[in-house]
Amino acid sequence: MSTLNRLVLWNIDNTLVDVGRITRDAYAEAFQRTIGRPLVRLPPTPGRTESEIIFETLAFNDVVTTDDHLPAFFDALAEAFASRRADLRKHGRVLAGAGEAVEALAHVPGVVQSVLTGSIQPNAMLKVTELGLAGRLDLDAGGYENGVYSKAALLELARSRAGERRGAAYPDSATVYIADSPRDVQAAHIAGSPIIAVATGSATEAELRAAGAETVLATLADTDAVVTAVADLTRL
């Protein structure tokens, strides 16, 4: 891979890690604390931002929402995750090949890696830190749920942040998003960047291709395939 300024943005849940059990438990606790009764139903989460999940959770559980619900739920969810550090290490897992792919890309000249996630920043950082992936990621350049922006807008924000931090330009054609859902494919295309879609979440390879992903991989287990795909998609 020739030396160019490239930005690789990783989705976290079901792309790098599986922390579904901890997420469900944290949502149940946050719902109980915010609403005052037990959570009955959690909506589908792939490709969604935290605010989308929270509003759907409230609707699915017959809660009439107010302006105060989202910030209160954010705070409760952050506290619920923070209290589960040990559970993240015990029950969370790094998906096959994810650590190796992050490590391999860290050795490619000109490549900067960060995250683009629908999670709020404290929880996103806990996930990658407690599972040992943070060392190779510039987390200050990442795009995180903040209650305002879509994933597509967050991708553009991450490009800007990375450029400011590195003193380099990361145009859309030099930025690759690696994620696992059709909604992520849509977000990347709205932002003008290519995507490597991996079928490690709920979507199949066929569904990811149908969504328009430039490259589709079954998993991240083939490190060379990941590195080659990043090079191919950002070849200027």
Order of alpha helices (4+ residues) and beta strands (2+ residues): beta-beta-alpha-alpha-alpha-alpha-beta-alpha-beta-alpha-beta-alpha-beta-alpha-beta-alpha-beta-alpha
